[in-house]
């Protein structure tokens, strides 16, 4: 009986870790593309209807919400000159999912040419489209360094 319980437990937890791994992989590919300014790579893990929003806080502590079109986001990444190095460092991943829907929370630091520009938290919503995790929504917070 113990062996059967142990086998069932191992099979269940293995499936859970595999799901986390696939979700994390979609986020990692997104940031590999962002850091290398490879829009094709970014798009490969994004849904066509991707929505992007940011919660910004200015020096006076005033907070605002901005919404960006995915096409403008992709164009902005593609327009960054090769001489400028972008790097967003994810500090951890908190992954939750239920069936074909997932949420990933990632605190981050954003660097431009090695200098800390801002930091905050990314919140990703993903959808599993026939076995492929796609990012459908991103909202982040941005606090100046």
ABEGO torsion letter per residue (X at the ends): XAAAAAAAAAAAAAAAAAAAAAAAAAAAAAAAAAAAGBAAAAAAABBAABBBBBBBBBAAGBBBBBBBBAAAAAAAAAABBAABBBBBBBABBBBBBBEABBBBBBBBBBBBGGBBABBEBBBBBBBBBGGBBBBABBBBBBBBX
